[in-house]
Every structure is written in C-alpha cells, then in structure tokens.
Amino acid sequence: MLAVGGAFGVVFGSVGLLFAAFGITMLVLGARKSAEYRRVLREGRFAEARCLETYVVHRHSGDGPGTSQRRLIVAFRTGDGREARAEVVSRHPYVAGDVVPVRYPPERPDRAMAAEAAPGVGAITCCFGAAMVLFTCVGLLFAAMGFGVAAFLGTS
C-alpha cells in the first residue's frame, strides 16, 4: 500500500512540475512578445503601407460572446527601397487600397504593425503575467505536496 501512495505522490508532483514549467514558459513568451511590441512602437521605422486585403477573424467562446479581430495584408517600401508585405491587426476599418500607417523593425519588415497603440496593452499584459505567476505557484504547490507525500510514505 505504501508503494502505491508513494508512486501517486511522485506522479502528482510531476504533474505539478509540468504545470509550473508551462506557466514559466508562457510568462517568458508573453514578456518577450510584449517587449517586442513596445520596442517596435517606440523605435520602429515609419512607413505608409497600401492595404491589399482585409479580413476578420472571429474567436468564439463557449460560455459567452466571442471577439472579432480585423486583420490587414499590407505592402510597403522600406527605407532602403525593399518591398515588404506584412499582416497587421488594426482597430480602424480599412479597405483594400487605403493607406495604412505602419511601424516596422528595420531588420524584420515582415513584422510590421499598425502605427496605433492598442488600448490597455499594459493592463492586458499585467493580467496575463499575474495569471501565469499564479499558475506557476499552483503547480509548484502541487509538486511540493506530491513529492512530500512520496517522501513521507517512502520513509515510513
């Protein structure tokens, strides 16, 4: 009976470590994406792009209303004369043929974004970070409980 309880504790602790690893990974990826977004808006080069195509992506939630996101395919000329295309997200209702102001990192013009600051980016990033820290802490708590049970049952 003790071996079964100890094995359960090890499995429970391992699952907790997986939760913690997932939380840390998502926290790091979210921080990198947010830093890249802020850097492009702050330091990126400005260009006037031509809207080639527009479409809307709908995300449905099972328990409530879904969200819609307007996306644009744009083409523009970089500062050194290269042609570039990018997919950008915009709150404004552009149609094909419109001029869209964009900012882009000089080394990766395909990562351009609309030159409009999204409202509440700081709040969204903060809430996401807090959720991932909580997720990580819960995972570490499960890991400590699981490995503690395994160690306690293994020594008795």
N, C-alpha and C positions, 0 to 999 in steps of 0.2 A: 504494500500500500504506500509506503514511503517513497518508493521509486516512481510511482505514478504521479504523486504530488510534486516531487522534485522535477520530473520531466515537464509537468504542466507549468510549473514556475519558470523554467527555462524558456519554454515556448511563449508564455505570457510576456516575459522580459524581452525576448527577441522581437516580438510584435511591437512592444513599446519602443524599442530602439529604431525599428523601421519607421514608426510614426515620427519620432524625433528627427531622424535623418530626412524624411520628407519635408517636415516643417522648416528645417535649416536650409535645405536646397531651395525651396520656394521663396524663403526670405532672401537668400543671396540673389536668386534670379530676379526677383521683384526689385531689389535695391539697384541691381545693375541696369535694368530697364528704365527705372525712374531716373537714375543718374544720366543715362544716355539721352533720354527725352529732354531733361533740363539743359544738358550741355548743348544739344542741337538748337534748342530755342534761344539759348544765351549766346553761343559762339558760332552757330551755323551761318553759312553764306546765304544771302537772299537771292531769290530768282523769281521771275514771273513765268509760271507754267501755263500751258494750254491744256484744258480739260479734254481728254479724249473719250472718256466713257464714265458713266456713273452707275452705281447700283446700290441697293440697300440690303444689308444683312440683318435678318431677324433672328433673335435668340428668344426662345420660348422657355418660360419657367413652368415647372409642373404645378406649383402652388400659387401662382399669381400671374400678373401681366408680364409679358415679355418686353424686351428692349429692341430698338432698331438702331442701326449704325449706318450712316451714309459714307460710302467709300468712293473714291475717285481714282481713275487711272490718269496720270498727268505726264506730259512730256515737257522738257525744258532744256535750255542750253546752259551748261556750267560756265563759270568764269573763264576757264581756259578753252572754251569753244566746243567741248564734247557734248553730244546729245545724250540725254538721260531720261529714263522713264521710272516712275515710281507709283506705288499705290499709297494714297494718303486718306486719312479719315478727316471729315470736316463736318461742322455743325451747320454750315451755310448751304443753301440749296443751289449748288452749281449745276449747270447743264453742259453737255458736250459743246465745246467751242469757247466757253468762258475762260477768262484769265484768272488764275488762282495763285495768290502769293504763297510761296513755299520757302522753307529753310532746309538746308541740306548740309551734312558734313562733307568737307571737300574730298576726303578720302573715299567716301561711300555715297555718291549722289543718289543711288537707288534707295537709300534710307531717308528720303526727304519726308518732311511732314508739313502740313498746312501751317502757315505762319500766324496761327491764332492760338493763344493759350487756352487750354481746356479748363473750364471752371472746376474748382475743387480737386485738382490733381494732388495737392498736398494732403488734403483730408482723406482721399481715397487711398493714397499710399500709406498714410499713417494707420488707417483702419486695417488694411491688408497686413502690414507689418505686425500690428498688435495681435491679429488673429493667428499669424504664423508663429509668433512667440508663444502664445497660449497653446497652440497645437503641439509645439516642441516640448513645452513644460509638461503637458499631459502625457506625452509619450515617455518622457524621462521618469515621470511618476510611476507609470505602468511598468517601466523597465526596472526601477528600483524595487517596487513591490514584488514583481515576478522573480527577480534574481534573489531578493531577500527571502521569499518563501522557499525557493530552491535551496538556498544555502542553509536555512533553518531546518528544513526537512532532511537535507543531506547529512547534517551533523548529529541529528537526534537518533 
